[in-house]
Amino acid sequence: MADSIMRGYGIEHPAPHGGSVGMGLLWTGLLAPPVAWSIQLLVNFGLASHACFPRDYLYAQVIPGWGWVMPTLVAVNIAALAVACIGTAISYRNWSRISQEASGGHDRLLEAGEGRTRFLAVWGIWSGVWFAIAIVFDTIAVFAVPLCGS
């Protein structure tokens, strides 16, 4: 109904290409990087903590039989970085498909109803970049900080 009213007054839809990108892709691009970082942080903390501090006191070395912890931490970091990069790529793809959906630059994104899909795609790109950087720094910490403080 709103479209017919807008057409009646000769007003174009503010986001004519908004339907060319599904909401699932927009939300995947926006949320995949922070979710990957969160899972990476929680899994790394849990594994590294339990490998050195399983009960009442801190061990100087990793618990016997837990030698698989370091390769697992590295694998979790690589997987999280891959998910963050894929989420960023999805957001960039979304943005390239709809970057010209309305006239005007970034200042037009602030107006009500203007470029909601562009807005989500741009924030997906920024979210992906910054969370990928956070994952890289967490990965550096896996190698730079000794597991049990020894």
C-alpha positions in Angstrom: 0.0 0.0 0.0 2.8 2.4 0.8 4.3 1.8 -2.6 1.1 2.7 -4.4 0.7 5.9 -2.3 4.3 6.9 -3.0 3.7 6.3 -6.8 0.5 8.3 -6.6 2.5 11.3 -5.5 5.3 10.6 -7.9 7.9 9.7 -5.3 10.4 6.9 -6.0 11.1 4.2 -3.5 14.1 5.2 -1.3 15.8 1.8 -1.8 14.8 0.5 -5.2 17.4 -2.3 -5.2 16.8 -3.3 -1.6 15.2 -6.5 -2.6 18.2 -7.6 -4.6 20.0 -8.7 -1.4 18.2 -10.9 1.0 18.0 -10.0 4.7 19.7 -13.3 5.5 22.8 -12.3 3.5 22.8 -8.8 5.1 22.6 -10.3 8.7 25.1 -13.0 7.9 27.6 -10.4 6.7 27.0 -8.2 9.7 27.0 -10.8 12.4 29.3 -13.6 11.3 32.6 -11.7 12.3 31.5 -10.8 15.8 30.0 -14.2 16.5 33.3 -15.9 15.2 35.4 -13.7 17.5 33.1 -14.4 20.4 33.3 -18.2 19.9 37.1 -18.0 19.4 37.5 -16.0 22.6 35.4 -18.3 24.7 36.8 -21.6 23.3 40.4 -20.4 23.6 39.9 -19.1 27.2 38.2 -22.4 28.2 40.7 -24.7 26.7 43.8 -22.8 27.8 42.5 -22.3 31.3 41.6 -25.9 31.9 44.8 -27.2 30.5 46.8 -25.3 33.2 44.3 -24.9 36.0 41.9 -27.8 36.1 41.3 -27.9 39.9 42.5 -25.9 42.9 46.0 -24.9 41.8 47.9 -23.8 38.8 50.1 -26.3 37.0 53.5 -25.2 35.7 53.1 -27.4 32.6 50.1 -28.5 30.5 48.3 -31.4 32.1 49.6 -34.7 30.7 47.5 -35.9 27.8 46.5 -32.3 26.9 49.2 -31.7 24.4 46.5 -31.3 21.7 45.5 -27.9 23.2 48.0 -25.7 21.4 47.1 -27.1 17.9 43.4 -26.8 18.7 43.8 -23.2 19.8 45.6 -22.4 16.5 42.9 -24.2 14.5 40.1 -22.3 16.3 41.8 -19.0 15.5 42.3 -19.8 11.9 38.7 -20.9 11.6 37.4 -17.8 13.3 39.6 -15.6 11.0 38.2 -17.5 7.9 34.6 -16.9 9.1 35.3 -13.2 9.7 36.9 -12.8 6.3 33.9 -14.7 4.6 31.5 -12.4 6.5 33.4 -9.3 5.3 33.4 -10.7 1.7 29.6 -11.3 1.9 29.1 -7.7 3.2 31.3 -6.3 0.4 29.4 -8.3 -2.2 26.1 -7.0 -0.8 27.4 -3.5 -0.8 28.6 -3.7 -4.4 25.2 -5.0 -5.5 23.3 -2.2 -3.9 25.8 0.7 -3.7 23.9 2.7 -6.3 20.4 2.1 -5.0 19.8 5.7 -4.1 21.4 9.0 -5.2 23.7 10.8 -2.9 26.7 10.0 -0.8 27.1 8.8 2.8 25.1 11.8 4.2 22.0 10.4 2.5 22.2 7.2 4.5 21.3 9.2 7.6 17.8 10.1 6.3 14.9 8.0 7.4 14.3 5.1 5.0 17.3 5.9 2.8 19.6 3.0 2.1 18.9 0.6 4.9 20.5 -2.2 3.0 23.5 -0.1 2.1 23.8 0.9 5.8 23.8 -2.8 6.9 26.2 -3.8 4.2 28.7 -1.0 5.0 28.5 -1.8 8.7 29.1 -5.5 7.9 32.3 -4.5 6.1 33.5 -2.4 9.0 32.5 -5.0 11.5 34.3 -7.7 9.6 37.5 -5.7 9.2 37.7 -4.8 12.9 36.8 -8.2 14.2 39.3 -9.8 11.9 41.9 -7.5 13.3 40.9 -8.6 16.8 41.1 -12.2 15.9 44.6 -11.7 14.4 45.8 -10.1 17.7 44.3 -12.9 19.7 46.1 -15.3 17.4 49.4 -13.5 18.1 48.7 -13.9 21.8 48.4 -17.6 21.4 51.9 -17.8 20.2 53.4 -15.0 22.3 52.1 -15.9 25.7 53.1 -19.2 27.3 50.2 -21.5 28.0 50.8 -22.1 31.7 52.9 -19.0 32.4 56.2 -20.9 32.5 
